[in-house]
């Protein structure tokens, strides 16, 4: 699975359910849950829409990530893309929300 939900961070806002093109998310007990993780194709729409960074995307070797985990947090107009590598070093990319689809 390339995407997972951190239940401790999830606030149950439902944005992931609205944006997932495969309709793979549902809310259960006030938290997001991915119903069919094997069907996820890793578009990261849910990762970019989660306002609290509760959805993590695994960056495997096939995409140059070598096991890194990416999360995204949003402030008004700005996305903070946080990439934590297996050695626990962190890179953060801060981009204007209007430019987020160019990456």
BELUR-V249227 format. One record per pair of residues at least 12 apart in sequence whose C-alpha atoms are under 8 Angstrom apart, sorted by the first residue. I is the first residue (numbers start at 1). J is the second residue. Records with the same first field share a line. If there is no record, write none. Layout:
# BELUR-V249227
I->J ; J
This chain:
# BELUR-V249227
1->37 ; 38 ; 40 ; 58
2->37 ; 40 ; 41 ; 42 ; 57 ; 58 ; 59
3->37 ; 40 ; 42 ; 44 ; 55 ; 56 ; 57 ; 58
4->34 ; 55 ; 56 ; 57
5->32 ; 33 ; 34 ; 54 ; 55 ; 56
6->54 ; 55 ; 56
7->31 ; 32 ; 54
8->54
9->52 ; 53 ; 54
10->31 ; 32 ; 52 ; 54 ; 55
11->30 ; 31 ; 52
12->27 ; 30 ; 31 ; 32
14->26 ; 27 ; 32
15->46 ; 49 ; 50
16->32 ; 45 ; 46 ; 47 ; 49 ; 50
17->32 ; 46
19->45 ; 46 ; 49
20->45 ; 46
22->39 ; 40
24->36 ; 37 ; 39 ; 40
42->57
44->57
47->71 ; 72
48->71 ; 72 ; 73 ; 79
50->72 ; 73 ; 74
51->72 ; 73 ; 74
52->72 ; 73 ; 74
53->71 ; 72 ; 73
54->71
55->71 ; 72
56->69 ; 70 ; 71
57->69 ; 70 ; 71
58->70
65->85
66->85 ; 86
67->85 ; 86
68->83 ; 84 ; 85 ; 86
69->83 ; 84 ; 85
70->82 ; 83 ; 84
71->83
77->96 ; 97 ; 98
78->94 ; 95 ; 96 ; 97
79->94 ; 95 ; 96 ; 97 ; 100
80->92 ; 93 ; 94 ; 95
81->93 ; 94 ; 95
